[in-house]
Amino acid sequence: MTTIYCVEDDGGIRELIACALKSGGYEVTSFDQGRALFQGLEKQLPQLILLDVMLPGEDGISILKRLKDSAVYREIPVIMLTAKSSEIDKVTGLEAGADDYITKPFGIMELLSRIKAVLRRSGGTYSNAAASIIQIENLKIDTERRSVFCGEKEAVLTFKEFELLAYLAKHRGNAISRDRLLEKVWGFQYEGETRTVDAHIKTLRQKLEAAGCTDFIQTVRGFGYKLI
């Protein structure tokens, strides 16, 4: 199901939007400020963000710029919501990277129509990219771009370290033997020993911990490893 994040400080409007989105078949999570949004993004990436301009603390335009400056979040489509109707406000939002701009008050049918249009336009880019992302808490693994982020900080991995992490992530919660990891990551023809797996796990852990992801890889004594 398509997930949409809504950032709106007005509780009544927030509830109205949430009900409309749910009736339209979307899964929705609402936030009242930017800090809560970024905490939510660390847990799950949505397919679209509805972002109010006038927010307590950090305003919507500033939040939008942070999203578009991030290698992890920049491809998420954003529709700005605002009571402002002047052309300069719309231009500012669009130039900052917004995909569309809706002025309050707006009709529910218009909102759903705009959302469908933006999702349709981004369908060949962000939707496919999102499908390639494995997200576990603040750990994000992009199998298409072959990148790993712990929150906003990238963990730069070697080819085999990435393959090892990706395999463990795809089988999260399952204990994988050293022999199995050697077979799947290094291949049937590899003549090395299982100590190769241990050595790569050690450096992988170090790089993840340095980037801010700790205790994700668990040792299964006498057997192998698993991602928790």
C-alpha positions as CSV (number, residue, x, y, z in Angstrom):
1,M,0.0,0.0,0.0
2,T,1.2,3.5,-0.8
3,T,2.3,5.4,2.3
4,I,2.0,9.1,2.6
5,Y,3.4,11.3,5.3
6,C,1.4,14.5,6.2
7,V,3.1,17.3,8.1
8,E,0.5,19.8,9.4
9,D,0.4,21.6,12.7
10,D,-3.4,22.2,12.7
11,G,-4.9,19.1,14.4
12,G,-8.3,19.6,12.6
13,I,-6.8,19.9,9.1
14,R,-4.4,17.0,9.9
15,E,-7.3,14.7,10.9
16,L,-9.3,15.7,7.8
17,I,-6.4,15.0,5.5
18,A,-5.7,11.6,7.2
19,C,-9.4,10.6,6.8
20,A,-9.4,11.6,3.1
21,L,-6.2,9.7,2.3
22,K,-7.4,6.6,4.1
23,S,-10.7,6.7,2.2
24,G,-8.6,7.1,-1.0
25,G,-6.8,3.8,-0.2
26,Y,-3.6,5.3,1.2
27,E,-1.7,4.5,4.4
28,V,-1.1,7.8,6.2
29,T,1.1,8.9,9.1
30,S,0.7,12.4,10.4
31,F,3.2,14.7,12.1
32,D,2.9,18.2,13.6
33,Q,6.4,19.4,13.0
34,G,9.6,18.8,11.1
35,R,11.5,17.0,13.9
36,A,8.8,14.4,14.1
37,L,8.9,13.9,10.4
38,F,12.6,13.2,10.3
39,Q,12.2,10.7,13.1
40,G,9.5,9.0,11.1
41,L,11.7,9.0,8.0
42,E,14.4,7.1,9.9
43,K,11.9,4.2,10.4
44,Q,10.2,4.1,7.1
45,L,10.3,6.0,3.7
46,P,6.9,7.1,2.3
47,Q,6.0,7.3,-1.3
48,L,5.0,11.0,-0.9
49,I,5.1,13.8,1.6
50,L,2.4,16.5,2.2
51,L,4.2,19.4,3.8
52,D,2.7,22.5,5.3
53,V,4.7,25.7,4.9
54,M,3.7,27.4,8.1
55,L,4.9,25.1,10.9
56,P,6.1,25.7,14.5
57,G,9.9,25.7,14.7
58,E,11.4,24.9,11.4
59,D,9.2,26.0,8.5
60,G,8.1,23.9,5.5
61,I,10.5,25.5,3.0
62,S,13.5,24.8,5.2
63,I,12.4,21.2,5.8
64,L,11.9,20.8,2.0
65,K,15.4,22.0,1.4
66,R,16.8,19.6,3.9
67,L,14.9,16.7,2.2
68,K,16.2,17.7,-1.2
69,D,19.8,18.1,0.1
70,S,19.7,14.5,1.4
71,A,20.9,11.6,-0.7
72,V,18.4,9.4,1.1
73,Y,15.3,11.6,0.9
74,R,15.7,13.8,-2.1
75,E,13.7,11.5,-4.5
76,I,10.6,11.5,-2.3
77,P,7.9,13.6,-4.0
78,V,6.7,16.5,-1.9
79,I,3.4,18.5,-2.2
80,M,3.4,21.8,-0.3
81,L,0.3,22.9,1.6
82,T,-0.1,26.5,2.6
83,A,-2.6,29.3,3.3
84,K,-0.4,31.6,1.3
85,S,-1.5,32.3,-2.2
86,S,0.9,34.8,-3.6
87,E,2.9,33.8,-6.7
88,I,6.3,34.4,-5.0
89,D,5.5,31.8,-2.3
90,K,4.6,29.2,-4.8
91,V,7.7,29.9,-6.9
92,T,9.9,29.7,-3.7
93,G,8.5,26.2,-2.9
94,L,8.7,24.9,-6.5
95,E,12.3,26.2,-6.9
96,A,13.2,24.5,-3.6
97,G,12.2,21.2,-5.1
98,A,8.4,20.8,-4.4
99,D,6.6,18.7,-6.9
100,D,3.3,20.5,-6.5
101,Y,1.7,23.3,-4.4
102,I,-1.8,23.4,-3.0
103,T,-3.3,26.5,-1.5
104,K,-5.7,26.2,1.5
105,P,-8.6,25.9,1.6
106,F,-8.7,23.0,-0.9
107,G,-11.2,20.4,-1.7
108,I,-10.6,16.7,-0.9
109,M,-11.1,15.7,-4.5
110,E,-8.6,18.2,-5.6
111,L,-6.1,16.9,-3.0
112,L,-6.5,13.3,-4.1
113,S,-6.3,14.2,-7.7
114,R,-3.0,16.1,-7.2
115,I,-1.6,13.3,-5.2
116,K,-2.4,10.8,-7.9
117,A,-0.9,13.0,-10.5
118,V,2.4,13.4,-8.6
119,L,2.6,9.7,-7.8
120,R,2.0,8.9,-11.5
121,R,4.8,11.3,-12.6
122,S,7.2,9.8,-10.1
123,G,6.2,6.2,-10.8
124,G,9.1,5.5,-13.0
125,T,11.7,7.0,-10.7
126,Y,11.1,7.2,-7.0
127,S,8.6,4.2,-6.8
128,N,11.2,1.9,-8.4
129,A,14.0,3.4,-6.3
130,A,11.9,2.9,-3.1
131,A,11.4,-0.7,-3.9
132,S,15.2,-1.2,-3.9
133,I,15.6,0.1,-0.4
134,I,15.8,-2.1,2.6
135,Q,15.2,-0.1,5.8
136,I,15.7,-1.4,9.3
137,E,15.3,1.4,11.9
138,N,18.0,4.0,10.9
139,L,19.8,1.5,8.6
140,K,19.0,2.1,4.9
141,I,20.4,-0.2,2.3
142,D,19.8,0.9,-1.3
143,T,20.4,-2.2,-3.5
144,E,20.1,-0.3,-6.7
145,R,22.6,2.5,-5.9
146,R,24.6,0.1,-3.7
147,S,24.7,2.6,-0.9
148,V,24.3,2.3,2.9
149,F,23.2,5.0,5.3
150,C,22.9,5.2,9.0
151,G,20.4,8.0,9.3
152,E,22.1,10.8,7.3
153,K,25.6,9.4,7.5
154,E,26.9,7.1,4.7
155,A,28.8,3.9,5.5
156,V,31.2,3.3,2.6
157,L,31.5,-0.4,2.0
158,T,33.6,-2.6,-0.3
159,F,31.8,-4.7,-2.9
160,K,31.8,-7.9,-0.7
161,E,30.9,-6.0,2.5
162,F,27.8,-4.6,0.7
163,E,26.9,-8.0,-0.7
164,L,27.3,-9.6,2.7
165,L,25.1,-6.9,4.4
166,A,22.5,-7.0,1.7
167,Y,22.2,-10.8,1.9
168,L,21.8,-10.7,5.7
169,A,19.2,-7.9,5.4
170,K,17.1,-9.8,2.9
171,H,17.1,-12.7,5.3
172,R,16.7,-10.6,8.4
173,G,16.0,-12.6,11.6
174,N,17.3,-15.8,10.1
175,A,20.6,-17.3,11.3
176,I,22.8,-17.9,8.2
177,S,25.7,-20.3,8.4
178,R,29.2,-19.2,7.5
179,D,29.3,-21.8,4.7
180,R,26.0,-20.4,3.3
181,L,27.3,-16.9,3.4
182,L,30.6,-18.0,1.7
183,E,28.5,-19.7,-1.0
184,K,26.1,-16.9,-1.7
185,V,28.4,-13.9,-1.4
186,W,31.7,-15.3,-2.7
187,G,30.3,-18.0,-5.0
188,F,30.5,-21.8,-5.5
189,Q,34.0,-21.6,-7.0
190,Y,35.6,-19.7,-4.1
191,E,38.3,-21.8,-2.4
192,G,38.8,-19.6,0.7
193,E,37.9,-20.5,4.3
194,T,35.0,-19.4,6.4
195,R,37.4,-17.1,8.3
196,T,37.0,-14.8,5.3
197,V,33.4,-14.3,6.4
198,D,34.4,-13.5,9.9
199,A,37.0,-11.0,8.7
200,H,34.4,-9.2,6.5
201,I,31.8,-9.2,9.3
202,K,34.4,-7.6,11.6
203,T,35.1,-4.7,9.2
204,L,31.4,-4.4,8.3
205,R,30.5,-4.0,11.9
206,Q,33.2,-1.4,12.4
207,K,32.0,0.7,9.5
208,L,28.4,0.5,10.5
209,E,29.1,1.5,14.1
210,A,31.3,4.4,12.9
211,A,28.3,5.6,10.9
212,G,25.9,5.2,13.8
213,C,24.4,1.8,13.2
214,T,25.2,-0.4,16.2
215,D,24.3,-4.0,17.2
216,F,22.6,-4.9,13.9
217,I,24.7,-8.0,13.1
218,Q,24.5,-10.7,15.7
219,T,26.9,-13.7,16.0
220,V,25.2,-17.1,16.2
221,R,27.7,-19.0,18.3
222,G,29.3,-22.0,16.4
223,F,27.1,-21.4,13.4
224,G,27.2,-18.0,11.7
225,Y,25.4,-14.6,11.7
226,K,22.1,-12.9,11.5
227,L,20.8,-9.4,11.1
228,I,18.3,-8.4,13.9
